[in-house]
Amino acid sequence: MSKSAEFREYADECMGWAKTAKSDRERETFLQMAKTWLEAAVRLEAAERHTRPAPNDLENRSDAIR
């Protein structure tokens, strides 16, 4: 499994935790963690392609978790 796929799995786990969060603060923390993992995956994939991610690429992928 690639590192970026692993990062995406971590993001999925965080999303699951956000669904069962006991407070809004806890939910927001898990959502922020998921966003961070997704951004890391996108950046790693871009680095592997030897390009920088377009700002819209990061924004579009992290918007999916909101």
C-alpha positions as CSV (number, residue, x, y, z in Angstrom):
1,M,0.0,0.0,0.0
2,S,1.3,3.4,-0.9
3,K,1.9,6.1,1.8
4,S,-0.8,8.3,0.2
5,A,-3.3,5.5,0.3
6,E,-2.3,4.9,4.0
7,F,-2.9,8.6,4.6
8,R,-6.3,8.4,3.0
9,E,-7.2,5.5,5.3
10,Y,-6.2,7.6,8.3
11,A,-8.5,10.3,7.0
12,D,-11.3,7.8,6.6
13,E,-10.8,6.7,10.2
14,C,-10.9,10.3,11.4
15,M,-14.2,10.7,9.5
16,G,-15.6,7.7,11.3
17,W,-14.6,9.1,14.6
18,A,-16.2,12.4,13.8
19,K,-19.5,10.7,13.2
20,T,-19.4,9.2,16.7
21,A,-18.0,12.3,18.4
22,K,-19.6,13.2,21.7
23,S,-19.3,17.0,21.3
24,D,-19.0,19.6,18.6
25,R,-15.4,20.3,19.7
26,E,-14.5,16.7,19.4
27,R,-16.1,16.4,16.0
28,E,-14.3,19.4,14.7
29,T,-11.0,18.1,15.9
30,F,-11.5,14.8,14.1
31,L,-12.6,16.6,10.9
32,Q,-9.5,18.8,11.1
33,M,-7.4,15.7,11.5
34,A,-9.1,14.1,8.4
35,K,-8.5,17.3,6.4
36,T,-4.8,17.2,7.4
37,W,-4.4,13.6,6.4
38,L,-6.1,14.3,3.0
39,E,-3.9,17.3,2.4
40,A,-0.8,15.2,3.2
41,A,-1.9,12.5,0.7
42,V,-2.5,15.1,-2.0
43,R,0.9,16.7,-1.3
44,L,2.7,13.4,-1.3
45,E,1.0,12.4,-4.6
46,A,2.1,15.7,-6.1
47,A,5.6,15.2,-4.9
48,E,5.7,11.8,-6.4
49,R,4.7,13.4,-9.7
50,H,7.4,16.1,-9.1
51,T,4.8,18.9,-9.2
52,R,3.1,21.1,-6.7
53,P,-0.6,20.6,-6.0
54,A,-2.8,23.3,-7.4
55,P,-4.5,25.3,-4.7
56,N,-7.8,24.2,-6.0
57,D,-6.8,20.5,-5.8
58,L,-6.2,20.8,-2.0
59,E,-9.3,22.9,-1.5
60,N,-11.6,20.6,-3.5
61,R,-10.4,17.5,-1.7
62,S,-10.6,19.0,1.8
63,D,-14.0,20.5,1.1
64,A,-15.3,16.9,0.7
65,I,-15.0,16.4,4.4
66,R,-17.0,19.4,5.5
